[in-house]
Amino acid sequence: MSSQSGPRAIAALVIQRLLDKRQTLSSILPGYLKGLVHKKDQALAQELCYGVMRWYFQLDFLLGILVNKHIKAKDTDIKALLLIGLYQFRYLRTPPHAVVSATVEVCNELHKSWAKGLVNAVLRSYQRKSKHLLRNVEADLSARYSHPRWLLDILKNDYPDCWQEIVTANNSYPPMALRVNTGKVARDTYMTMLNQAGITAHRAPPWTPAGIMLDNPVDVNKLPEFMNGYVSVQDLAAQLSPDLLDLKPHLRVLDACAAPGGKLAHILESEPGLNEAVGIESDRFRFGRLQQTLDRLQLKARLIHADVRETATWWDGVEFDRILLDAPCSATGVIRRHPDIKVLRTPADIETVITVQRELLSALWPLLKTGGKLLYVTCSILDSENDQRIREFLNKHSDARSIIIDADWGINTHHGRQTLPGQNNMDGFYYACVQKT
Ligand SMILES: C[S@@+](CC[C@H](N)C(=O)[O-])C[C@H]1O[C@@H](n2cnc3c(N)ncnc32)[C@H](O)[C@@H]1O
């Protein structure tokens, strides 16, 4: 990458790396954006990367028709550039002649001037044939809804009545919600502070008492007193744990999969009188982020870097009153925030997380007191990671009973409750509460 690279070249390199190395946008993009001096260019590069991921299956379908020879593995940057060109035509307001000239020019920045003819021909061909091409898109479900076919099949099976609403929400821009640290400041006071900073927002529904929904996303550094821990960025669907955990003073609480710490911090903010809160995290990098979250919010918990399944390595033998298991999952409930999930995830990944979810539930159950409660959470909308896991668990453990969640949010799933992407402006989360008898 040269220091002269513009936003389109940076976006092409990011997408190339994502496709070639199967790395996530959130892990790659920040480093590349540092190569752009102006905020406006950073915003455009980000928009192009997220937009191409959001519409990847549609844009790649179009490319399949427009390019008649195979793009070599070493030229994924050129494929990425073509996707960027098509994205601008389809979803940005860039004038068509500017799309062609600006995109063709990027070949020089990528040191592949041989590709200028190809990029020019493909984009002009799209302009000429767009009506006909878009009819083809309409006729192909994967292209039309821009989801991989295997995921569409699961969603159609799990949500026969509303899968179209779900995939449409997955392709929309996510809202930005906040959770006020009510130990430091009341929600209404913080609303006033936002107002004074020129940030318009409204109170979230009653089931998220610390929640605020911003009218438009803003840079976190513009949020009043963010660095002093007054507020965190957290979707409203992720703000439901404290109530479901039925927190009270003097309880001992375990957060089994704690990083980056959003839910653990919320537990500590909601009930400052806990006997102890323990947070476990197995990933070293994410463990660091967990510590940073609690430091910024000026909250204290016992944090342990360990694989929570290996209880002999970290557990002191004292049972917990409450266990939060916010399990690793497919993250299919947060696709609108991380559209690259659609490109990176495979059916085999779902099988892998299901095995881990099963192991985590089994390993944690002996750590819970009789009468204690375990809250199982995922940001997945797949039945195989949610109700199916709890059903299997209940069948295996005669001392476990599921507690019905009676709530105004989400839909009843028999053993738990599911929020769906876009419903009440929330992400897709699953919650199930199990008590030890
Ligand atoms: C869904 S995220 C948790 C999000 C967190 N509860 C929050 O609200 O910020 C799941 C976390 O579990 C961690 N994890 C996965 N397997 C684990 C294991 N066996 N032991 C401990 N942590 C694990 C992952 O690294 C990841 O950080």
The ligand as an SDF file (V2000), in Angstrom:
LIG
                    3D

 27 29  0  0  0  0  0  0  0  0999 V2000
  -20.4880  -13.4790   23.0170 C   0  0  0  0  0  0  0  0  0  0  0  0
  -18.9130  -13.0950   23.5630 S   0  0  0  0  0  0  0  0  0  0  0  0
  -19.2500  -12.4340   25.1740 C   0  0  0  0  0  0  0  0  0  0  0  0
  -19.6820  -11.0020   25.1670 C   0  0  0  0  0  0  0  0  0  0  0  0
  -19.7050  -10.4050   26.5610 C   0  0  0  0  0  0  0  0  0  0  0  0
  -20.5220  -11.1850   27.4620 N   0  0  0  0  0  0  0  0  0  0  0  0
  -20.2160   -8.9810   26.5380 C   0  0  0  0  0  0  0  0  0  0  0  0
  -21.3920   -8.7400   26.7770 O   0  0  0  0  0  0  0  0  0  0  0  0
  -19.4150   -8.0820   26.2740 O   0  0  0  0  0  0  0  0  0  0  0  0
  -18.2730  -14.6540   23.9790 C   0  0  0  0  0  0  0  0  0  0  0  0
  -16.8900  -14.6030   24.6150 C   0  0  0  0  0  0  0  0  0  0  0  0
  -16.5890  -15.8890   25.1190 O   0  0  0  0  0  0  0  0  0  0  0  0
  -15.2150  -16.1250   24.9700 C   0  0  0  0  0  0  0  0  0  0  0  0
  -15.0370  -17.5940   25.0730 N   0  0  0  0  0  0  0  0  0  0  0  0
  -15.2480  -18.5210   24.1140 C   0  0  0  0  0  0  0  0  0  0  0  0
  -15.0010  -19.7540   24.5930 N   0  0  0  0  0  0  0  0  0  0  0  0
  -14.6250  -19.5960   25.8800 C   0  0  0  0  0  0  0  0  0  0  0  0
  -14.2260  -20.4950   26.9010 C   0  0  0  0  0  0  0  0  0  0  0  0
  -14.1680  -21.8090   26.6860 N   0  0  0  0  0  0  0  0  0  0  0  0
  -13.8950  -19.9970   28.1130 N   0  0  0  0  0  0  0  0  0  0  0  0
  -13.9500  -18.6620   28.3450 C   0  0  0  0  0  0  0  0  0  0  0  0
  -14.3010  -17.7610   27.4110 N   0  0  0  0  0  0  0  0  0  0  0  0
  -14.6450  -18.2240   26.2030 C   0  0  0  0  0  0  0  0  0  0  0  0
  -14.9100  -15.5250   23.6140 C   0  0  0  0  0  0  0  0  0  0  0  0
  -13.5370  -15.2620   23.4580 O   0  0  0  0  0  0  0  0  0  0  0  0
  -15.7620  -14.2590   23.6470 C   0  0  0  0  0  0  0  0  0  0  0  0
  -15.0270  -13.1870   24.1510 O   0  0  0  0  0  0  0  0  0  0  0  0
  1  2  1  0
  2  3  1  0
  2 10  1  0
  3  4  1  0
  4  5  1  0
  5  6  1  0
  5  7  1  0
  7  8  2  0
  7  9  1  0
 10 11  1  0
 11 12  1  0
 11 26  1  0
 12 13  1  0
 13 14  1  0
 13 24  1  0
 14 15  1  0
 14 23  1  0
 15 16  2  0
 16 17  1  0
 17 18  1  0
 17 23  2  0
 18 19  1  0
 18 20  2  0
 20 21  1  0
 21 22  2  0
 22 23  1  0
 24 25  1  0
 24 26  1  0
 26 27  1  0
M  CHG  2   2   1   9  -1
M  END
$$$$
